[in-house]
Amino acid sequence: MVDFPKRLQVFVSSTYLDLIEERQAAVQAILEAKHIPAGMELFTAGDQSQ
């Protein structure tokens, strides 16, 4: 049986417009580490209460 290394999903959260370059650098580093970046912009806002 082949044991594949775990790939983690890494959530990137920050303010967006003022940190675009920094976020891109973080995403690139996550990809280079063979993990999965997930930015807050991928999730939609909901109107349901917690």
Secondary structure, DSSP 8 states (H G I E B T S, - for coil): --------EEEE-S-SGGGHHHHHHHHHHHHHTT-EEEEGGGS----S--
